[in-house]
Amino acid sequence: MTAFKTLTSIKDTETFIEENELAFLYITMPNCSVCHGLQPQMEEMFSNYPKIKTRTIDASELTEIAGKFNVFTAPVLLLFVEGKEYVREARIVHTEPFEEKIARIYENMVD
């Protein structure tokens, strides 16, 4: 399992999405118990999908992220395919259905 690397600017975030065919953002807040409990599960899950590049963003550190991606709660999980938002989950994430979506997309993009 690999910990998500952190993005700290809008420019770096946009570049990350543009440069990766499959890009996943995990947007979190420091006082969010759901965020902290879910992140290790997401890190473990995404270790099964090596072609999906992953990053995390602390919305309290990068406040512009809320406007850029219409973030009103945390956590927010965003999967981009070829630069377009493809999957969005927020706050309460049911991991099994979420992984089923990711697996389907991954199989279609990678195979």
Backbone bond lengths (Angstrom), bond angles and torsions (degrees), N, CA, C in turn:
res aa  C-N    CA-C-N  psi(-1)  N-CA   C-N-CA  omega(-1)  CA-C   N-CA-C  phi
1 M - - - 1.448 - - 1.528 108.44 -
2 T 1.323 115.67 133.85 1.454 121.45 -179.83 1.520 109.50 -115.93
3 A 1.327 116.28 132.47 1.463 120.53 178.00 1.525 109.45 -69.02
4 F 1.321 115.27 142.91 1.460 120.24 177.34 1.528 109.80 -65.45
5 K 1.322 116.49 135.66 1.456 121.00 172.33 1.526 108.29 -76.32
6 T 1.335 116.40 156.69 1.453 121.72 -174.62 1.522 111.73 -103.44
7 L 1.328 115.88 137.33 1.466 122.47 171.55 1.524 107.81 -99.49
8 T 1.340 115.97 141.62 1.465 118.82 -175.38 1.523 113.82 -125.23
9 S 1.338 117.29 6.34 1.466 118.80 177.19 1.524 109.74 -146.57
10 I 1.325 114.94 156.25 1.469 120.48 176.80 1.535 109.41 -63.82
11 K 1.321 116.74 -41.43 1.468 120.63 -179.70 1.525 110.71 -59.80
12 D 1.339 117.36 -46.78 1.463 120.69 178.03 1.529 111.10 -62.60
13 T 1.315 116.89 -37.02 1.463 121.51 179.13 1.520 110.45 -65.46
14 E 1.321 116.91 -47.46 1.466 120.74 178.77 1.530 111.06 -61.87
15 T 1.320 116.81 -42.03 1.469 121.08 178.70 1.521 110.27 -63.03
16 F 1.323 116.99 -44.22 1.460 121.74 179.08 1.533 110.99 -57.30
17 I 1.328 116.70 -45.92 1.467 121.10 -179.47 1.529 110.78 -66.18
18 E 1.325 116.90 -42.76 1.470 121.35 -178.65 1.526 112.51 -66.57
19 E 1.324 117.43 -36.87 1.464 121.38 -172.98 1.521 114.31 -85.64
20 N 1.324 117.62 -9.46 1.463 120.37 -177.33 1.520 110.56 -121.21
21 E 1.316 115.49 125.86 1.463 120.98 179.99 1.533 110.67 -58.51
22 L 1.327 116.41 -40.83 1.458 122.70 177.27 1.525 107.30 -122.18
23 A 1.330 116.70 112.73 1.465 121.96 -175.77 1.524 109.67 -129.00
24 F 1.325 115.76 130.43 1.454 121.74 -178.71 1.522 109.71 -118.42
25 L 1.334 116.13 131.15 1.463 122.31 175.87 1.519 109.41 -115.55
26 Y 1.326 115.01 133.44 1.457 122.26 175.25 1.518 106.34 -114.69
27 I 1.333 116.86 106.12 1.461 122.31 -176.08 1.524 108.22 -98.20
28 T 1.323 115.19 126.50 1.456 121.72 -171.18 1.529 111.55 -132.37
29 M 1.316 115.27 171.16 1.467 123.57 174.14 1.528 107.31 -133.04
30 P 1.329 117.54 149.27 1.470 119.53 -175.75 1.527 114.88 -66.03
31 N 1.317 119.77 -31.87 1.469 121.48 -177.70 1.524 113.27 -95.01
32 C 1.306 117.26 18.75 1.466 122.43 -174.36 1.530 110.11 -100.09
33 S 1.332 115.93 106.20 1.471 119.10 -179.81 1.531 111.87 -66.94
34 V 1.325 117.03 -33.97 1.462 120.52 177.25 1.530 109.31 -62.57
35 C 1.330 116.59 -43.54 1.471 121.81 -179.94 1.524 110.71 -57.08
36 H 1.325 115.44 -48.82 1.462 120.47 -175.57 1.520 112.15 -71.10
37 G 1.310 117.71 -31.31 1.456 120.87 177.49 1.516 113.28 -76.28
38 L 1.314 116.72 -34.11 1.461 121.60 -176.53 1.526 113.07 -82.58
39 Q 1.315 117.42 -31.46 1.468 119.74 -174.02 1.535 113.64 -56.75
40 P 1.343 120.44 -46.30 1.470 118.05 178.21 1.531 113.02 -60.83
41 Q 1.325 116.38 -34.03 1.470 119.76 177.53 1.531 110.51 -65.65
42 M 1.333 116.34 -40.86 1.461 120.65 178.90 1.529 111.16 -67.94
43 E 1.322 116.68 -40.77 1.468 119.94 178.22 1.517 110.73 -61.23
44 E 1.319 116.43 -42.17 1.468 120.43 177.75 1.523 110.71 -65.94
45 M 1.322 117.05 -45.67 1.461 120.84 -179.30 1.526 111.37 -59.59
46 F 1.347 116.61 -47.66 1.459 119.56 -176.10 1.520 113.01 -71.27
47 S 1.325 118.07 -13.52 1.468 119.32 173.98 1.528 110.66 -66.36
48 N 1.339 116.69 -18.07 1.474 121.43 176.51 1.528 112.67 -83.05
49 Y 1.321 117.32 -6.56 1.468 122.77 -176.60 1.530 108.85 -128.05
50 P 1.329 116.92 73.18 1.472 120.17 -171.84 1.527 114.94 -63.71
51 K 1.299 119.25 -20.34 1.470 120.52 179.77 1.528 112.42 -81.53
52 I 1.333 117.11 -11.51 1.465 120.72 175.20 1.523 107.42 -88.63
53 K 1.306 116.00 117.42 1.463 121.22 178.81 1.525 108.18 -85.25
54 T 1.319 117.09 137.21 1.459 121.80 -172.19 1.532 111.83 -122.90
55 R 1.325 114.48 146.93 1.466 121.51 174.91 1.519 108.54 -149.48
56 T 1.318 115.90 158.77 1.456 121.74 174.38 1.518 108.93 -120.59
57 I 1.317 115.21 154.29 1.462 122.27 177.96 1.519 107.92 -135.48
58 D 1.322 115.89 129.69 1.459 121.50 173.71 1.527 106.90 -88.50
59 A 1.323 116.56 109.19 1.468 121.38 -175.67 1.527 112.23 -65.56
60 S 1.309 118.22 -19.90 1.464 119.87 176.57 1.531 111.08 -78.06
61 E 1.323 116.63 -25.87 1.465 121.79 178.67 1.533 111.04 -87.00
62 L 1.310 116.22 -34.85 1.470 122.06 -178.97 1.528 107.39 -119.17
63 T 1.313 115.24 77.59 1.468 120.38 -172.22 1.525 113.01 -64.90
64 E 1.336 118.08 -25.38 1.474 120.71 179.75 1.527 112.74 -65.62
65 I 1.334 116.23 -16.03 1.465 119.88 -177.80 1.527 111.17 -62.94
66 A 1.335 116.80 -32.06 1.464 120.57 -179.93 1.515 111.01 -60.76
67 G 1.325 117.31 -44.77 1.459 120.68 178.68 1.509 112.71 -71.24
68 K 1.323 116.48 -38.64 1.470 121.27 -177.45 1.530 111.78 -63.02
69 F 1.346 116.40 -41.80 1.464 120.04 -174.12 1.530 113.57 -119.01
70 N 1.335 117.78 18.66 1.471 121.83 179.27 1.528 111.87 50.77
71 V 1.310 114.92 55.61 1.455 121.91 -179.50 1.521 108.70 -97.56
72 F 1.335 116.05 120.77 1.459 121.49 -178.89 1.520 112.95 -119.28
73 T 1.313 117.29 -5.82 1.460 122.92 -178.54 1.523 107.69 -150.34
74 A 1.300 116.76 178.05 1.460 120.66 176.28 1.529 107.99 -142.85
75 P 1.305 117.77 149.98 1.456 126.05 -3.63 1.526 111.51 -77.99
76 V 1.328 114.57 161.36 1.454 121.99 171.17 1.518 106.93 -124.97
77 L 1.318 116.15 129.71 1.455 122.84 -179.88 1.521 107.68 -113.06
78 L 1.314 116.56 122.08 1.464 121.59 -177.22 1.517 109.93 -125.56
79 L 1.321 116.52 127.73 1.459 121.36 173.07 1.516 108.16 -112.05
80 F 1.328 115.45 127.21 1.456 121.98 177.95 1.524 108.55 -109.65
81 V 1.323 115.32 134.74 1.458 122.02 175.86 1.516 106.57 -118.19
82 E 1.326 115.09 118.35 1.468 121.99 -177.83 1.534 111.11 50.08
83 G 1.334 115.88 43.20 1.460 121.51 174.79 1.511 116.17 84.81
84 K 1.314 118.05 -4.43 1.466 121.85 -179.02 1.524 109.95 -108.49
85 E 1.342 115.14 137.86 1.461 118.75 176.71 1.520 109.05 -65.49
86 Y 1.319 115.92 126.42 1.452 121.41 -174.96 1.529 112.45 -116.11
87 V 1.340 116.38 -35.97 1.460 121.22 179.93 1.522 107.76 -135.42
88 R 1.333 115.52 136.63 1.473 121.82 175.92 1.522 107.48 -136.78
89 E 1.307 115.41 126.81 1.460 122.37 172.50 1.519 106.40 -129.90
90 A 1.316 116.49 146.41 1.461 119.84 -179.29 1.522 110.80 -143.23
91 R 1.312 113.57 150.48 1.458 126.98 174.27 1.522 112.70 60.50
92 I 1.310 118.24 -86.57 1.466 120.97 -179.85 1.529 107.61 -97.98
93 V 1.318 115.28 112.96 1.465 120.87 -176.40 1.527 108.39 -113.97
94 H 1.309 115.20 123.02 1.461 120.92 175.48 1.526 106.17 -87.50
95 T 1.320 115.57 110.63 1.465 120.50 -168.60 1.524 113.93 -64.37
96 E 1.310 118.54 -37.62 1.461 119.80 -177.36 1.537 112.32 -65.37
97 P 1.338 119.80 -52.00 1.467 118.81 176.91 1.532 112.28 -63.20
98 F 1.346 116.53 -34.44 1.462 119.68 178.02 1.523 110.17 -62.58
99 E 1.327 116.67 -45.50 1.467 118.93 -179.96 1.525 111.48 -66.11
100 E 1.312 117.94 -33.67 1.472 120.17 176.98 1.522 110.26 -61.16
101 K 1.341 117.49 -42.02 1.474 120.95 177.05 1.516 110.54 -61.98
102 I 1.325 116.00 -46.47 1.464 120.87 -178.24 1.525 110.04 -62.82
103 A 1.319 117.47 -43.67 1.467 121.78 -179.28 1.525 111.32 -61.34
104 R 1.331 117.03 -43.11 1.476 120.43 178.99 1.523 111.12 -62.02
105 I 1.307 116.34 -46.50 1.469 120.68 179.90 1.528 109.64 -63.04
106 Y 1.318 116.10 -45.39 1.469 121.30 -178.27 1.529 110.85 -60.04
107 E 1.316 116.24 -46.07 1.482 120.61 -179.75 1.521 110.39 -61.19
108 N 1.324 117.70 -41.27 1.464 120.98 -179.19 1.528 112.46 -69.82
109 M 1.325 116.62 -34.01 1.473 120.32 -176.69 1.527 112.12 -83.74
110 V 1.330 116.91 -36.49 1.459 120.77 -172.24 1.528 112.65 -90.40
111 D 1.312 117.66 -37.36 1.477 119.93 -178.06 1.499 113.47 -77.12
